[in-house]
């Protein structure tokens, strides 16, 4: 049977990313329709969202103007995550922070990691290998107003208002790709004798029958969990944080906007701080097995300088893990319904975008195609999720903090995935190489690991390099210093560029 009617259940960022990816791939086929059913009664969570650089490629592929995106989504540039207090405060002569930058390390020549070990450790690793470190610390934008859309002098992603982003994506999907948008609550899901979904019973449109179903219903997991009963794989033994207090903090138009996410560690987790143009989204992430809700509230008050504005916090429990299968029968799950680890490294939007694009590129034409595609999709997504667990866990297990049971528990061998143990054992002997990341489905790659490992002073045996390497590396390191000085003198201030984008717009591609 040919697949002609496709439905996405759920809106928000996940649903509308899926709608654009599928709409873009399928809109030239007049026999196939894509519909998105969105509940009018579910409000967005409403905290600031962070992204990773690949989102630029995605938005450009959808035909969305970067200028319009900035104007409508309260967007700011994100060039890094600045990790504060993730190490023992007395263990280093450097300030207790490091950057996970979005520009590749050592971009003008040979890998400088060995040279940093030899003579550069008085500087932060990211500062030694990239000019972006200094640009971030100077609150510089990653590009000029004359730089074409989606291009930059430095690597970047965005912070954004998730609710407004979903509205922009919805408008794009319906107007450009012909996605039908229905506002209704799904009250019941019908199955056939083979366990496939046959139709949805809605309150506003009655029974609606489709051939293929995409579950983007968030934590409710209406199709994949409540209907198809696909098991959940719990990852709370590896990743210990399970609760967040979230709040929006108003800011002034004159306040400086950091061009990075702040991630500040505390005794039982960490705090995200994301600056949009008119507010900050702040979240206090913690393990309620290591800190009480009352303690968490008091510590968030302290972080906000006493919460003088009387802001109210929302508590969000986090069920850490993912589905055992991501495609079952005629249903694929995306977004929070697929799984959730924690907000560190903006992995939620990253995995949603990755999975939706992967599905769109290999969407089945008929039911006969589904079995093979289902197997492939589940294998790839399972691998991607496992590697994200590895990367997030890395932040905790290589920290030298021992000031609380939370940090001690994160170092216990039984909480560290075997694949990560094997890699860490290898990297004690050799610095990471690109060949260590043999799959293109590693959503965090060689560059990401370098910034994390050596931002956190991971101990690798010093490699012996010949005189030619040392000569070239010294020249390369000096080149980075020179480029850094040039960029700091030339690049505009972060807020200054955002204001210019809103007033004048960027150069279209």
Secondary structure, DSSP 8 states (H G I E B T S, - for coil): -B--EEEEE--HHHHHHHHHHHHHHHTT-TT-EEEEEE-TT------EEE--THHHHHHHHTT--HHHHHHHHT-EEE-EEEEES-S-TTS-SS-SEEEEESS-TTTTSS--HHHIIIIITTS-HHHHH-THHHHHHTTB-SS-TTSBTT--SS--EEEEEHHHHHHHHHHHHHHHH--EEEE--EEEEEE-TTS-EEEEEETTTEEEE-SEEEE--GGG-TTTTTTT---EEE-TTTS---EEEEEEEE--TTS---SSEEEEEETTEEEEEEE-SSEEEEEEEE-TTTS-HHHHHHHHHHHTTTTTT----EEEE---EEES-SEETTEEE-GGGTEE--SGGGHHHHHHHHHHHHHHHT--SBGGGHHHHHHHHHHHHHHHHHHHHHHHHHHHHT----SSHHHHHHTSGGGS-HHHHHHHHHHHHS---GGG---TT-SS-HHHHHHHHHHTT---------HHHHHHHHHHHHHHHHHHHHHHHHS-BHHHHHHHHHHH--B--
